[in-house]
Amino acid sequence: MEVLRLSQEQAKRWTKLKQKKYRQRESKFMVEGLRLVEAAEAANQKIEAVVVTEQFQEDPQRTEILSRVQAPIYLADEKLWKKISETVHGQGILAIVSMPEFVAEQGEWNKRILILDRIQDPGNLGTILRTAEAFGFRDVFLTKGSVDCYDSKVIRSSMGGIFSLRLQTWKSDLLDEAKARGYQCIASSLKDSEALSDVEFETQVALIIGNEANGIRQEWIEAADLRIQIPMTGQAESLNAGIAAGILMYAVQSDQKIEVY
């Protein structure tokens, strides 16, 4: 296994991936930490390069991942590592990963899809993506105004779940497309809605989760086939977007009697 020295130029180029505009320009993103690098490799993500520190390289219990990754391995000195790393007390390993290619307009969608309308908190989005993977919502659509799904905080919060999903950014006609494909479009709403316990879900479900502060855009609420709310017995007016999404995704899985292994 050959290990190359990380150059100043490479470090400078990859450090730019901390910014959304460079991630989009290069169609690459960065994942940091042993668990996330292992998750990316296990999900057959296209890893372009792996960067490690000398301290990481000296630990034989952790370096096994380097023999599995089909990508160049670079060794960073302390100065360059501090420049490229996004964590203060990291594990000394990160990977440069190519964004997956999937053209949703042309491809077949999963029977359960998730539509996220302007979710802006990275922690919320990461939690939602982790839960989407757990409950089989493989196709996730984000609208314009949502936080970048390849933001480092989103990736960490997803705990690697992001690597098993097909993520797309879509324009405002998304509900029209979902309905044309035969999906039951369901909006989470506190007004004029049915209790979750009274709802029956169809085979193809498009679950819509709205912005943390403003909820789902009004035209989508009106266009939805069904508006649902989670019954609550306490005094809270609403739930965190990530928590609400998790409850609703579980309810869909449970109602459809999906076989769980």
Beta strands, then each sheet from edge to edge (+ up, - down):
strand 1: 3-5
strand 2: 28-32
strand 3: 47-53
strand 4: 73-76
strand 5: 93-98
strand 6: 112-116
strand 7: 139-143
strand 8: 166-170
strand 9: 184-188
strand 10: 194-195
strand 11: 205-209
strand 12: 226-229
sheet 1: 1+ 4+ 3+ 5- 2+
sheet 2: 8+ 7+ 6+ 11+ 9+ 12+ 10+
end
